[in-house]
Amino acid sequence: MIINNTLREYKNKKPIRFHMPGNKGNKEFTRFFKDLASIDITELGFSDNLLDAKGIIKESEKEYAKSIGVKKCIYSTCGSTISNYSILRCFSKQTICYEGNAHRSVENACELFDIKGIKIPNNKGTDGRNIPITANQIEDTLKKNKAIKAVMITYPDYFGSCGDIKTISNVCKKYKKYLIADSAHGAHLFYSDILPAAPSKYADAFVISTHKTLPSLTGGSVICINNSTLAPQIEENFKKIHSTSPSYPIMASIEYANDYMIKYCDKKIREIYETLKKFDSIIAGSNYERVMVDDFTRLIILCKKDDGIETEAILRKNNIYIEIFDKRFLVLVLSVMDNKKDLIKLARILKKT
Ligand SMILES: Cc1ncc(COP(=O)(O)O)c(C=O)c1O
């Protein structure tokens, strides 16, 4: 029982989880889903069918769409990888452009669906991180490549940086191109105005991974569609690409996440915002500094002594687990399931290190 033992050992440590999934194994979440195996069912007379939704799944998708301000939502239990494939297949045998640091699913979709993909290189920030492409870069690319049908942006990226989606959307409208957003990291942007703008008003279609930043199970993703020309094609693609055995617990957790965020996100996200100010004051003058990014729930810590590898090991010794790291940066994922106490503990350990 190798995997089981490893996972249970991790659980028993009661770790502080600054990594995905956004449910963080939080008590409130685990209490709600304590009967996971009992709700793990298949398509029955009453339980609808994700690949031909007409009943409870369709109703739930409609509610999701309404609450985030888009025309149509399709749930996926195979992550945003499959959601991106479902959208990008619309451009089979055509040309699209996308950011240099796009997720591998974008490049894979180009290969799988015979799409000509034109990469727009990312810019570098002063601290060496990739930053999003600009509306000017996109406009230049569109001028040079008339065949482009769609522009795909990553919004936000892994490091919480967001491009200027409003201006990018205006450029796409001017050149009559579809704007597709890979918002896998942005499922939380719809519920509080202290977060960067949500993609709902700007993109023709976009994907969100509920499992990354919301209280949802790994695999939860939603395809969000505003454009009525693309909608039927995306739906057809989805039926061809998604597993015929979607997970009901994952679908239930997508719905739970939206409900939870509507009720509590704004309050909880503001608490995180305030706690981060305290976090900054604790680590002030230390070897670490918070990098200010557009989405403050992506906590990026600069290691001034280039000792990120050693720092991660120290955090692990203190039962704190983070998303990714290299010698320069630590990347931590925060969600509404985190608490103030854990963030302050992290700051105190960094201060001492
Ligand atoms: C920008 C981006 N898009 C899409 C994906 C794929 O999402 P999923 O893991 O939900 O399949 C990822 C995964 O890390 C990602 O970073």
The ligand as an SDF file (V2000), in Angstrom:
LIG
                    3D

 16 16  0  0  0  0  0  0  0  0999 V2000
   -1.6010   27.9670  -16.8840 C   0  0  0  0  0  0  0  0  0  0  0  0
   -2.1040   26.5650  -16.7640 C   0  0  0  0  0  0  0  0  0  0  0  0
   -3.0650   26.1420  -17.5840 N   0  0  0  0  0  0  0  0  0  0  0  0
   -3.5810   24.9020  -17.5320 C   0  0  0  0  0  0  0  0  0  0  0  0
   -3.0990   24.0000  -16.6060 C   0  0  0  0  0  0  0  0  0  0  0  0
   -3.6690   22.6240  -16.5650 C   0  0  0  0  0  0  0  0  0  0  0  0
   -4.5600   22.5630  -15.5140 O   0  0  0  0  0  0  0  0  0  0  0  0
   -5.0060   21.1770  -14.8390 P   0  0  0  0  0  0  0  0  0  0  0  0
   -3.8850   20.8040  -13.9280 O   0  0  0  0  0  0  0  0  0  0  0  0
   -6.2530   21.5720  -14.1130 O   0  0  0  0  0  0  0  0  0  0  0  0
   -5.2220   20.1980  -15.9100 O   0  0  0  0  0  0  0  0  0  0  0  0
   -2.0950   24.3860  -15.7130 C   0  0  0  0  0  0  0  0  0  0  0  0
   -1.5770   23.4500  -14.7070 C   0  0  0  0  0  0  0  0  0  0  0  0
   -0.7130   23.7200  -13.9280 O   0  0  0  0  0  0  0  0  0  0  0  0
   -1.5680   25.6900  -15.7970 C   0  0  0  0  0  0  0  0  0  0  0  0
   -0.5900   26.1130  -14.9810 O   0  0  0  0  0  0  0  0  0  0  0  0
  1  2  1  0
  2  3  1  0
  2 15  2  0
  3  4  2  0
  4  5  1  0
  5  6  1  0
  5 12  2  0
  6  7  1  0
  7  8  1  0
  8  9  2  0
  8 10  1  0
  8 11  1  0
 12 13  1  0
 12 15  1  0
 13 14  2  0
 15 16  1  0
M  END
$$$$
